[in-house]
Amino acid sequence: MTVTTDTIGLGAFGPTCDLEEEARTRGYRRVAGLDEAGRGPLAGPVVGAAVIVPRRFSLRSLDDSKKVSPTEREALFSVITESATAWGIGVASEAEIDSLNVLRATWLAWQRAINQLRIPPDFLLVDGHLGADVFIPHRSVIHGDRLSSSIAAASILAKVFRDRIMCEYHERDPRYRFHIHKGYPTPEHLRLLRQFGPSPVHRHSFGPVRRCLPQEEA
């Protein structure tokens, strides 16, 4: 069951637990928020996160991860992993993205995140409009990371975890400066991609990367 919601007004004071409570009034008890990081980059994995928050969960500075500074995100990551009822993180690799496509890889990362939850959810709140390829009742929420506390928490976990991976990639191969752009197609990244060619952690199925492959690999 999927209900795509695109008419909810954005809260003036950040995400709340209203959507979680609404699901509970319909009989669900273990409501998990899902979000991802890394669908758009040219390099690196896609990371999914699932979080079940306690009732009346409130955390200062919690918001869509894109609206929170890196320092705040790191602090929130620690608080969320300590205070959440359950949380899980799943990763789909660059090779899986190339093999499956990025949407199916995102669904795979989410399934892996759900599998990591110590408490199995009976309902999901999923950021965006694409839903999740899972056999669990769920609701897609446009701007969910700005509306739902559990989705916002998942947004923070996914973003921080993926950024850490990209910083590790930079340590292995500093030519591409992954620690700065995190694999996104910034002008600098595109310039370095043209200069050095794709690395093993680039997504070879993505057009800007494929155009930089040797002719026999393209």
Disulfide bonds with the S-S distance in Angstrom:
none
